[in-house]
């Protein structure tokens, strides 16, 4: 019998509550994207022409999180901002919280320090409607944007697409 740490269970419940607080389209998008990236079976979440580029970017991001090579910082940040902008264009991530939730699960806790600047950069890009830019930029808290440190704790809760839940 496996013993589960009480702290781990409480963290998972907290993460489930956070996920439940997202709009339904955000929940569906996060679940499907996690499934797509980990299973690489479905391409419904992005146009096929963009998928190859995004997969390459995600591979670069993942490699960076595992090596922490300073020479890769520029490539990493640019790739992360580009992936973020593609996700924000979908209109399925309506807040920094849902964006952070998704990317922590895609790339791991090592990426946390890069999420606020990538989000602000991507949300500021002119290819987004000005009203969307304003909404996205006003929902990141000062605390998230100016954090002094980031946890290295792995996320406990990883969602599945609702159509796969029995």
C-alpha positions in Angstrom: 0.0 0.0 0.0 1.3 3.4 -0.9 1.4 6.1 1.7 0.5 9.6 0.5 1.9 12.7 2.1 -0.8 14.9 3.7 1.0 18.0 2.3 0.9 16.6 -1.2 -2.8 15.9 -1.0 -3.5 19.4 0.3 -1.5 20.9 -2.5 -3.3 18.8 -5.1 -6.7 19.9 -3.7 -5.6 23.5 -3.7 -4.5 23.2 -7.4 -7.8 21.4 -8.2 -9.8 24.3 -6.6 -7.7 26.8 -8.7 -8.4 24.9 -11.9 -12.1 24.7 -11.0 -12.1 28.5 -10.8 -11.2 29.0 -14.4 -13.8 29.5 -17.1 -14.9 26.4 -18.9 -13.2 27.3 -22.1 -9.9 27.8 -20.1 -10.3 24.4 -18.4 -11.0 22.7 -21.8 -8.0 24.4 -23.4 -5.6 23.6 -20.6 -6.7 20.0 -20.5 -6.6 19.5 -24.2 -3.2 21.2 -24.6 -1.6 19.2 -21.8 -3.0 16.1 -23.4 -1.8 17.1 -26.9 1.7 17.9 -25.8 2.1 14.7 -23.7 0.3 12.4 -26.2 1.1 14.3 -29.4 -2.0 12.8 -31.0 -4.4 15.7 -31.6 -3.8 18.9 -33.4 -7.2 20.6 -32.8 -5.8 23.2 -30.5 -3.7 25.0 -33.1 -3.5 25.2 -36.9 -1.3 22.5 -38.3 1.1 25.0 -39.9 1.8 26.5 -36.5 2.0 23.2 -34.7 5.4 22.3 -36.0 6.8 25.6 -35.0 5.2 25.5 -31.6 6.4 21.9 -31.0 9.9 23.0 -31.8 9.6 25.9 -29.4 8.2 23.7 -26.6 11.1 21.3 -27.2 13.6 24.2 -26.9 11.8 25.4 -23.8 11.8 22.0 -22.2 15.5 21.5 -23.0 16.3 24.9 -21.4 14.5 24.0 -18.2 16.6 20.9 -17.9 20.0 22.5 -18.7 19.8 26.0 -17.3 22.5 27.1 -19.8 22.9 30.9 -19.6 23.6 31.0 -23.4 20.1 29.8 -24.1 18.3 32.5 -22.1 17.7 34.7 -25.2 16.4 31.8 -27.3 14.4 30.5 -24.4 12.7 33.8 -23.6 11.9 34.5 -27.2 10.5 31.0 -27.7 8.4 31.3 -24.5 7.0 34.7 -25.5 6.1 33.4 -29.0 4.4 30.3 -27.6 2.6 32.5 -25.0 1.4 34.8 -27.7 0.0 31.9 -29.8 -1.9 30.7 -26.8 -3.2 34.2 -25.9 -4.4 34.6 -29.6 -6.6 31.5 -29.1 -8.7 33.6 -26.6 -8.8 30.5 -24.4 -6.4 31.7 -21.7 -8.1 34.8 -20.2 -5.8 35.4 -17.2 -2.3 35.1 -16.0 -3.4 32.5 -13.5 -4.7 30.1 -16.3 -1.6 30.8 -18.3 0.7 30.0 -15.4 -1.3 26.9 -14.5 -0.8 25.5 -18.0 2.9 26.4 -18.5 4.0 25.1 -15.1 2.5 21.8 -16.1 4.0 21.8 -19.6 7.5 22.9 -18.7 7.9 22.3 -14.9 8.6 24.6 -12.0 11.9 25.8 -13.3 10.1 28.0 -15.8 8.1 29.9 -13.1 10.5 32.9 -13.0 10.1 33.4 -16.8 6.3 33.3 -16.9 5.4 36.9 -15.8 7.8 38.6 -18.2 6.8 36.3 -21.1 3.1 36.8 -20.4 3.5 40.6 -20.2 5.5 40.6 -23.4 3.1 38.4 -25.3 0.0 40.2 -24.0 1.5 43.5 -25.2 2.1 42.4 -28.8 0.1 44.3 -31.5 -1.4 41.2 -33.1 -3.9 41.0 -30.2 -6.9 43.2 -30.1 -6.4 46.3 -27.9 -9.3 45.4 -25.7 -7.9 41.8 -25.2 -4.4 43.3 -24.5 -5.9 45.6 -21.8 -7.8 42.7 -20.2 -4.7 40.4 -20.2 -2.3 43.1 -18.9 -4.6 44.2 -16.1 -5.1 40.8 -14.5 -1.5 40.0 -13.6 -1.0 41.0 -10.0 1.9 43.2 -8.9 3.0 40.3 -6.6 3.2 37.9 -9.6 5.0 40.4 -11.7 7.6 41.4 -9.1 8.2 38.2 -7.1 11.6 37.8 -5.4 11.7 34.1 -5.7 9.9 31.1 -7.1 9.1 27.7 -5.8 10.8 24.6 -7.3 7.9 22.4 -6.2 6.4 20.3 -9.0 2.6 20.7 -9.6 0.6 18.0 -8.0 -2.6 18.2 -10.2 -2.5 17.5 -13.9 -5.9 17.6 -15.6 -7.3 15.4 -18.4 -9.6 16.6 -21.1 -13.2 16.3 -20.1 -14.0 14.0 -23.0 -11.5 11.5 -21.6 -12.9 11.5 -18.0 -15.2 8.5 -17.4 
